[in-house]
Amino acid sequence: MALLNEAFTVGAVPETLPARLATQSGRRVHEVPERGASSSLAAVASVLAAGAAVKRRPEARAATVRMRAETAVVEKPKEEVKGDMEKENEALIESLAEQVEAINELEEEFEKMDNDGLRAKVVELKQRIQAKGFETQTVNEAFAVLREAVWRVLELWYFDVQLLGGLVLHGERLAEMKTGEGKTIVALLPTFLAALEDKGGVFVVTPNDYLARRDAENVGQVLRFLGVSVGLVQSTMEVKDRQKAYKCDVVYLTNAELGFDYLRDNLAVYPHQVVQSKPFHFCLVDEADSILIDEARTPLIISESVPAVPRQFQAGKEVATALQKDLHYTVDEKNMNAVLTDLGEKVAQDLLGVDNLWEPEEAWILYVLNAVKAKELFQLGEEYIIRDGQVAIVDTFTGRVLEGRRWSDGMHQAIETKENIDVSVRSQVSAQITYQSLFRLFPRLCAMTGTALTESAEFEEIYGLRCTGIPTARPMVRRDYPDVVYKTEEAKVNAIVEEIILNNQRNGRPVLIGTANVKMSEAIVTRLREAGVEPQLLNARPESIARENETISQAGRLGMVTVSTNMAGRGTDIILGGNHSQMAALNLRSRLAEVLLDIQESSKVFNPSEEFYPTDIPDDLDSRLEKAVQAVAEKPVGKDVETFLDVEELVATVGGEAPFEEGESKEALMGLRKAYADLKALFKDALAEEKDQVIKAGGLYVLGTTRHESRRIDNQLRGRAGRQGDPGTTRFFISLQDDVFRVFGGDKIESLMDRFRLGDQIPLQSPIVNDTLDRVQKAVEEFFKKTRTTLFEFDKDNANPISIVHEKYEYTF
């Protein structure tokens, strides 16, 4: 293991990288770049064929392009034959690169305008779009206006490749942009244009409430600054709040809220019950692979409550406990199904005292089979957790709890009975829809994600979305090492713990350990603590979710070990050395919550300990912050704060650069913004040296604990390292006993285990092993793709969409 560990060491960033390039995220600027210092078309040049003609900006910029183009091929890829899609994408990027240059040439014109002038220009653009559509010059001017507004409000300046991504999205395509490339502000570009079109509802769809709230509060300020209203829909909102949000020009929400509100509106009896007041027109899907692919296997179902009979579920549990696997029933883990044998049916009938399990009047077979599935296929800490005395479903793709969701057809009640929880009411389906059908309702659909090209055929077939890979703003210098394969789960875990200990002894570079479920994450944490390592944990547990911002914000610090379930849709970049902006935001949020909220609401805000911050806050700055918060509390803006969501919005407003409205609160808000800026500067200076140490140590080390059912999810985890040109390495530690290989590999994996007669502690690094595991993973992808495709075909052929998969979720009201 020591020899293996040394291979991970990575040197500093190549000297040829321009030192002036500051790290810029699409959420908050960490080192504000010089105005206009965008990435140029360097990354575009790196993906075009050699010698391709790309329109250049002035000579100084062209020199940067050449330098970056040279740096971008530090690790020259192997020559390969390009397919039709690659050639099409190159041609598209080359043509759009010229349009990006045209947008850049408008910079000086809009820089001279004052704020009122920019808003007047927006009104003019809206009239032109509604009269003549999206003419090229109109689109260019709209992009230039928005870029200027983003600079004034957030002090972020678009890289050219971000403008390129915006044009791809505006063309109703799917843009693949790597982690850390600033997709959040890229989404503003097509959304802004769609809002000016004013033909119906404009939605930005995210995987969870946190991302929707963050985007609406942060980048939503830019749209409000330009006179475009922004709405936010959260799972906890009542009907009146939803109606108000849906009336706005742009609405931020999750895919589940969009779908369930659509179903509820179709069940509404009276007009005042309808919340979606505008027809569907434009939708931008963030984390598209998670929403349009992974979650597309599970239709959305609305159901009404009907009385349940607890004794039936209890009897089913007792029968399932008495039955033996492979004797009385067989289990198909691949299809998540269980079937009783003839002997099993007879034994079950004798135990229940009935003549026929299939009698329509009582249908005992349903209760018995659900109990068997709950026993064999649904495990605590993997598919679900117990939270507040209730069974909460865990999303296997994001590691989050699926709020308000339940398994249907009695499965949820069977699991409640298994866990000795009072059986809730049963549910009866009232309406359902698949995500495939939902998103095809939009005349204009576009999407973005960090990992999409592996599923490009499915995106185009089902959603009509052509995939386009957007070059990175800086060369990717991350190293992805081959998998380390062990025969047993125990050997793999031992190797992971040893790897972390050796890493900490060598240079203490930050480590992110990615796991597939809650059970594995907690097992790794326990083993690390036994070995004397104190890791941070991020999974679906409530206490962990409450600390998510804190955990992610310090995951890049020296010596930090973070264990997390799947990282898709976390929404916060891991900044090497620590995220000073996020730390400052958490500090301000705690201060505001303490003063502005009552005890009940304040308890929803997690307060980090003093040790969390990188340095002590001087007494004079601490006093200024306290006085500034108190001043805001005494003004109308403070008195209007009632919930923790209001506090989040206030923090985002203070943290931005948008001018405050004239009024009583303006002076107090300006004072708080000044103190907050000093706090960020303090934390930034305190972390500067640590950031350099982390870079010299090799950057973030991402350690995967299993292959997932899709290469996309593996790539999402890998993408946490190497953001914005940062150094980093990744490696997966896997075992032949991992579920994905055990369930789908079958005889192939067993034969491999017999062929390699090595000790359990010796890793297998044979090409035969890796090739076999690759084939198994591709087979898993094809299996689930067939599930989604079949569901889509049934949906098209039936007036009322039906579900053909076992893992249906429902929303009960």
N, C-alpha and C positions, 0 to 999 in steps of 0.2 A: 504493500500500500504506500510505503514511503516513496518508492520510485514513481509510482503512478501519480502521487500527489505533486511531485516536483514538476511534472509536465504541465501543470496548470499555470505556472508562473508566467506572467505576461509583462513585457516591458512597458515603458511609458509610451504615450501617443507618439507616432512618428514625427520627427522634427519638421518634416515638410508641411505638416498641417499649419495653416495660417494661424499665428498666435492671436490675432485680433478677433478671431471668431468667438463670440461669447455664446454660452449655452442659452438657448431660448426655448421655453416650452410654450405650448399652445394654451396654457392656463394662467400662468403667471411668469413674468420675466424674472430670471434669476440673476442674470448679468445683462442689463439693458444694452442691446447692440446700438451702435451708432446709427442714427436715422438714415434709412435708405441702404444700410449694409445688409441687404438680403443675400440669399445664397447664390444669386445669379442663376445661370443655367448650367452650373457645373455638374450637378447630379444628372441633369437631363443629358448632358454630353456623354456622361459615363455609360448611359444605357443605349445611346444611339449607335448605329454602325459607324465604324471608323471612317472619318472623312465626311460624315453627313453634314449638310449645310444647316447651321443654326444661326439665326440672326443674333448678332452680338450687341451689347451696349457699348459705351465708350471704352477706350483702350484700357483704362485702369481695371475695369470690370473684366475685360477679356483675359487679362493676365491672371486674374484670380481663377477664372474658368479653367485655364490651362493647368494652373498649379493643382487645382482640385481634381481635374481629370486625370493628372498623373498620379496623384495620391490615391484616387479611387480604385486603381488597379494594382494596389500593393499585393493583393492575393488574386492573381489573374485567374478567372474561371476557365474551366476546360472548354474547348471549342465544341459546340454542339449545333445540330441542325435546328434552325428556328422554324416553329410551326406557323400556321396562318395567323393565329391569335397574336403571337409575339410580333410578327411583321406588321399586323394591323395596329397594335399598340405603339410601336415605334413611329409609324407614320402619323398616328394621332398626336403623340407627344411632340413630335417635331412641328406639326402645324400649330398646336396650341402654344408652343414655346414662342412663336412669333407674336401671338396675341398677348402673351405675358409681357413681352417687350413693349407692345403698344400701351398696355396699362401702366407700365413703369414710366413711360414718357409723359403721362398725365400728372405725375407726382407734383411737379412744381406748381401747376395750375391750381390744384386743390389745397396745397399747403398754404397758399396765400389767403384762402377764404376764412372768414371767421365762422363761429359756430352757427349763427343764423344763416349765413350763406350756404353752409353745408346742408342745413335742413331745407332751405329753399330749393336747392339742387335736387334733393330727394323728391320733393313735390313735382318738380319738372320731369324727372325720370319716370315717376309713376304715371304721369299723363302720357308720356311717349310710349311706355310699355303697353298701356291699355289701348292706345290708338294703333300702334304699328307692330306690337310684339317685341321679341328680343332681337333687335338689330345688333350687329357686332359692336358698333360704336356705343350704343346704349349700355350694353353689357360691360364694356371696358370702363365707361365712366362710373357705372354703379360699383364696380369692383374698386376703382380708385377712391371713390367717396367713402366706401366702407373701410378701406385700408387706412385712410386718414383718420376716420372716427375711432378705429381700434387703437391707433397710436395715441390719440388725445385722451381716450377713456382708460385704456389699460396699459399704455406705454409698451405695447408689443408691435413689432414691425414684421409684416409678412415676408417670409422667405419666398423666392420665386417659385419654388416647388410647391409651396402652399397655395399660391395663386393658381398654379397648374392643377392642383387637386380640386380647387373650387370650380374651375372650368369643366373638369371631367364630371363632377357631380351635377353641375348645371346641365350637362348633356345627358342626364338621366342614365348614368352608368354607375358601376360599383368601383370605388377607388380603394386600392389596397395601399395603405400608408402605415409604415412601421411604427411601433411603440415609441412615444416621445417626439413624434414629428409634428405635433400640434394639431390634431384632427379637430379639436374643439373649436378653434377659431376658423379653421377651414370650413366647417359646417355653416358658419355665419354667411358665407358668400352666396351659395345657392338659395339659402333660406331667405336672405334679404331680398333677392330678386323675386322669389315666389310670393313674398308678402306684398311687394309692389304690384305684382300681377293682379292681386285681389280677386281671384276667381273662386275662392272657397277656403276651407280650412287648411292651414299650413302647420305641419307637425314635425317636431324633432323627437324621435323615439329612441330611448336609451334602455339598457337592461334593468336598471333599478332606480328606486326613488332618490337615492343619494346623488347619482349622476344627473338626473333630471333637475333636482333642486340646485345642485352646484352650477350647472350650465345656465339655468334661468337667472340665477342670482349674479353670477360673474359676467359671462359674455353677454347675457341678456341686457346688461347696462348699455352696451353699444347700440343695440337696436332701439332701446328707449331714448337714448341720446339723439337718435335720428328721427324720432317721432313714430316709431313702430312699436305698438303695444305688445307686451309679452305676458303670456299666461303660464301657470304652473299647475299641473294636476298631480296630487299625491294620493296614495292609497287611503289615507286617513280623512280625506276631505268629504264634506257633506254635499248634498245636491246643489245648494245655492252657490257654494264656492266653486264647484265644477262648472256650473252654468256661466259664471263670471269669467272663469279661465278660458273656456272654449270660445267666448266671444272675442278674444284678443286676436291680433293679426298673426302671431306666432305662438304655438303652444308646445311646451316641453313636458313630456310625460313618458311613462314606461309602456312597453308593448302590451302588458297585461291590462293596464288601465284603459288604453285605447280600445282593446278588444272587448273587455267587459262592459264598458260604457256603451259601445256600439250594440251589444246584445241587449242590454237593459233598455236602451232607447227603442229597440224594436219590440220589446215587450210592454212598453209604456202604454197606458190606457188614455191618459190625458196629456195635452201639450205641455203643461207645466212640469211634467215629470221628465221631459227630454232635456238632456244636457248638451249634446253635440248639435249646436244650432246652425252650423255651416256644413255644406256638403263637402265630402272628401275631395281634395284637389292635389296637394303636394305633401309628400312624406319623405323625410330623410331618416334612414335607419342607422344609428350608431351601433358598433359591435355587431355588424350584420351577420357574421357567421354564427354567433351565439343565438340571435333572434330568428333569423330566416332559415337556418339549417338545424341547429341543435334543438331549439324549442319547437320546431315545426313538426316534431313527432307527437306532440301532445296538444290536441285540440282544446280550445277554451269552452267550458261548459257552465251554463247558469242553471241552477237547480232550485227547487223549492223544498222546504222541509216537510217530511212526513214522519209519523211516529215509527220508532224502531222497537223491536222486541229483544231486549238484552239476553233473555234466556236462550234464544236461537244462536246468537254469536258465542255465548258461553259454552253451549253444547257442542258447537262446531270446534271450539278450541280444545275441549276435552277429548273429542274424537281424534283430532289431529295429533294431540300429544300421545295418544295410545298407538297410533299407526306408525309403522316403520318404513323408512325410505328404502326404495328398491324392492321391498316386499309387498307393501300395500299400496304404494304409489311411486311414480317416477317423476323426476324433476328435469325440466328443460331450461337451464339457466340462460341459454342463448336467446330463447323466445319468452323468457320469464313466465313459464307456464308449468302447471302440475296436472297430472292425470292419474286417477285411481285405477288400480288393477282390478280384475274381477274379484280376487280375494279381498282387496281393500274395500270394495263396495259392499261385499257380504259382511265383513267385520263391522263396517260403519253402520250398516242397517241393524245388525244385532245390538250394537252399543246404543243406538238411538231408539230401538224398539219399534222400527217401522218396516213395512214390507217393500217399500220402493223409495229410493232417494230422489227419484225424478218426478214424484207426484206434483202436478202443477199447483195444487192448493197450498203446499208448504215449501216445496223445492229445497229439501235439505242439502242437495248436492252443492248448491251455491255457497251455503254456509261452511260446509266441510272443505270444499276446494279453496275458498278464501282463507280459511284458517291454516290450511297446509301451506299456501303461498306465503302467508304472514310468517309462518314458522321457518320456511326454507329460503325464501327469496328476498325478504325485507328485513334488513339488519339494523339495529340501533347503532347510531354513529356513522352509518353509511347512507342509507336512503332517507333516514329521518332521525330527529332528536326529540327528546321530551323537554318542552319549554312551558313553564307556568302550568304544569299539570296537563298539558295538551300535546298531542302528536303533531309535530311541525315537519313538513316535507323539506328536505334539503335539495337544492338544485345541484345536480352532479356536475354541471358545466361551470358554474360560477362559485360554488361553495357557500351560497347564501340560502337563507330560509325563503321559501316561496310563500309570501304573506297571503293569507286568505284562501290558499289552495287546499284541496282535499282530494284523495283518491276516490274514484266513483265506484259504482256497482257493489257497494258494501265492503270494499277493500279497506277503507279507512276505519270502519267500525271493527273489522277483524283485527287490525293492528292495535286499536285501542284495547280490545279485549285481551290480546296477547300481553300488553303492558299493564294489565290490571287497572285501566282507566275507565271511568264510567262511560258506557257507550252513548255516543251522541245520537241525535236524530238521524234517520236515514234521509236520503235525498232523491228527488225525482227530477230527471232532466227536463228543463223547459226550453232551452235554446242552446245551440252550440255552433262554433265556427272554427275552422282551421286557420292557422296563420297564413297559409298559402292563399286562401280565399280572401282573408281580410286585407292583405297588402295589395292584392290584385285589384281591389276596389279603387285604388288611387290612379287617376289619369297620369300623374307624374310621380314617379318613384325613383329614388336614388339611395345609395347606401355607401358606407365606408367601414373599414375594419383593418386590422393589422395583418390578418391571415385570411385570404380568400381564394387565391389562384388555384389551390388544390381542388376546390369545389366549383370552378368556373362553369363547367358544363351544366351543373344543377341550377346555379343561379340564373343562367340564361334560359334553360328549359322551362323552369317554373315561374320565374319572376320577370323574365325578359330583360335581365340586367347583364350587360356585357362587362367583364372585369378588366380593369386597367391598373397595372402596377405603377405607382408613383415613386420616382427615385427619392432617395434620402437626401436631406440637405447637406449632410456630411458623410464621408466614406464610413462604411461599417468596418470596424476593426475588432469586433468581437470574435472569439474563437469558439467553435462548437466541436467538442471532442467526441470520439466514438463512445457508444454505450459500454458500461461495465456490467456484465451479465453474471449473475450468481444462480446456483441451482436452487437454493431455498430462500424463503422469505427471511428467516432468522439470520442467515449469512449476509444478506443484503443490508439489513438494519445494522448489524455489527460493523459492516464496512462503512456505512454512512456516518455512524458515530465516530469511528476512528478517523475518518476523513476530516470531520469538523475539528476534532482535537488537534490533528496535525496542522491544519490550516491556522488555527489560533496560535499555535506555538511558533509557526514560521513568520507570519506577518500580520495576522489578524484582519485580513481583508473581509468586508462584509459578505455574508452568505445568505442566500434566500433558498430555503428548502421547499419545493413544491410537492404537495401530496394530493391524492385523488379524493379523499374523504375525511370526515371528522375523526373517525377512529384511528386512522394512520397518523394524522397530524398529532393527536394526543399521545399516541404510542411513541413517536419520535421525540416529543418534548420530554416525556417521562424518562426515556433512555438517556437523553442528553443531560438532564438534571442529575441523574444517578452518576454520570461521568464528570460532574462538576461544571457543566456549561449551562448558563441561564439564558434560554432563548425567549424570544417574543412569539406569541401565538396569535394567529389570525384564522378563525374558522367561523362556522355558522352559530356558535354559541352566543347568546345575548351579551354576555360580559365581554366577549371578544369583539363583536361587531361595534359595541359602544366605544372601543378603543381603536377602531380601524384607522382613523386619521393619524393618531399618535403613532401607531405601529408602523405604518407605511412611511411617515415623514422621517423616521429615524432608521429605517432599514438599510440606508446606505452609509451609516456611520462606521467608523473603524471598530472592529471587534464585535459588531452586531451580528447575531444569528437570528433569523426570522423564519418561522415555520408557518406555512400558509396552505390552505386548500386552494383550489384553482384560482388563478389570478385574473381571469377574464373579467372585464368590466369593473375593476377596482377603481379606476379613474384618477388615481394619484401616482405620478411618476416617482420612481425611486431615484433620488438625487444623490450622487456620490458625495460623501461627507455630511449628508443630512440636508433636509429641506427647510431652510431658514424661514421662508415665507409661510409655510404651513405651521411651523412652530409658533411664529408670531400670531397667526390667525387663531390658533388654539388658545393662546394666552389672552388675547383680546376677547374671544368668545366667552371664556370663563369669567372675566371681569364684568362683562355686560350682563351675562345670565344672573350673576350673583346680585346685581343691583336692580335689574329690570323685571325679573321673573318671580312668580310666586314659588313656593317650595315644590309644588307638584311638577311644574314645568321645568324648574331649575334642575330637578333630579334627572331629567332626560339628557342633560349636557354633561359629558364626562370631563372631569377636571384632571389634567395630568399632574403628576407630582413635581416638586421643585427639581428633582434630579433629572427630569426629562429634558430640561432646557440646557443649552450648551454653556451658559455662563450665568452668573448672578446678575440681576437687574439692579443697576445703581439706584441709590435712594432717591436721587433727584428725578430720574426718569420714572421710577415707580410712583412717585408722588404726582408727577405730571399726568400719568396715565389714570390714576385714581380720580384726580380732579376733572380730567377731560370726560371720563365716563359719567361722573356725577353731574357735570354740566349738561351732557346729553340727556340724562335721566330726567332733568327738570324741564326740558323743552318738549314741544309737541311730538317730535320724532321719537323721543324716548317713551313718552306716555302712551303712544300708539302700539308699543311692543307688548304682545300678550303671550306669544308662544315661542318655543325654541326655534321654530322656522323663521319667525320675525327677527330673532337674534342673528341667525345665519345670514339673512338678507342684509341686515345692518352691517355686519362684518364685511360682507362683499362690497357694499357701497363705500364704506370707509376705506377699504383696501384698494379701490380703484382710483382713477384719476378724473372721472367725470365731474363736471362742475355741479355743485349743489344748487338746488332751487333756492331762489330768494325767499326769505322769511325768517321767522324767529329762530329756527334751528340751525341756520347756516353757519353762524360763527362758532357754535359749539361743535358742529360736525368738522369744521376745518381744524379746530384745535385738536380734536381726537385723531384726525388723519395725520397731523404733524407728529404727534406723540407716537402713533403707530408706525410711521415711517422710520422714526428714530429707533424703535424697538427692532424692526426688521434689519436695519443697518447694524445694530449691535450684534444680533444673532449671526448675521452674514460674516462679519469680521471674525467672530469667535469660531466659526466653522471653516474659515478659509484654509488654515494650515492643515486641518484634518482632511479636507478635500484633496489637497496635494498628496498627503500620505496614502489615501485610498487609491488614487490614480497610480502612484508609484508601486503600490502593492498589487496592481493588476485589475482594479475596478471590482465590480460586483461579480460574485461567483454564484451562478444559479445551479442548484443541484436538484434534479428531478428524481422522484422515488419510484416512478412507474411510467410506462408508456400509457397514454390515454387511448380512448377508442377512436381518436382522430388525430392525424398529424397536425391539424390546425391548433388543437389545444396544446400539444407539445410546443409548437412554435410560439404560442402566446406566452408560455412560461419562459422560453428562451429569450423572447423579446424584451423582458424586463432588464436584461443586461445589454450594454452596448448602445444605449439610447444617445442620439445626437452626437455620434462620434466618440462616445466614452469607451474606454477599454473595458473588457469583461470576458468571462469564459462561462461555458455551460457544459454540463455533463449529466447523463442520466444513469442512475444505478437501478437496475431492474433485476427481477428474478423470474425463473421459469414457472414459479408458482403464482405470479401476479394474476389477478382475476381475468384481465383482458386476454392473456395467453392461455390460461387454464381453461376458460370457457370456450374460446373460439379456436384455440390451437389444437386441442384434442390430441389425437394420436401422434401428430408431428412433434409436439412438445415432449410427450412421454418418451418417444424414441430418442430425442436429443438427450434427455436426462440419462437414458441407459447407455448412449454412445460415449458420453464423456464421463469416464470413471475417475473423476478428480475429487479431492476433498471439498467439502461444502464451502470452506473459506477461500478457495482459490477461484478468482474470477475467470469466466470463459470469455475469450476474446477472439473467437474463430469467425471468419467470414461466413461460414455455414450457419452459425447461430444467428448472426445479425440478419442475414438474408431471410432466414426462416421467420424471424420475428417481424421483419418488414412485411413479408407476405401475409402474415397473420393480421397485422394492423390494417393493411389495405383491404383484407377480406372483411374486417369489422366495418370499415367505412362503407364498403359496398352493401353490406347487410342492412345497415341503418339507412343508407340512401334508398334502397329498395322499399323499406318501410315507409319513408316519406313520399316516395313516388307513387306507391300504391294508394296511400291515403289521399294524395292529390287527385289521382284518377277517379277514385270513388267520389270524391268531393265534386268533381266536374260532372259526373254522370248522375248525380242525385240532386234533387231540388233542395233537400234538407241535408247538409253535410253530416256524415256519420264518422265515428271513430272506429278504427279497426286495430288499435294498439291497446295493450294492457294498461299502460300508465297514464290513463286519462286523469286530468285534474278538473276540479270544478270549483265554482265560487258560489257559496250558499248564502242566501239572504232571507 
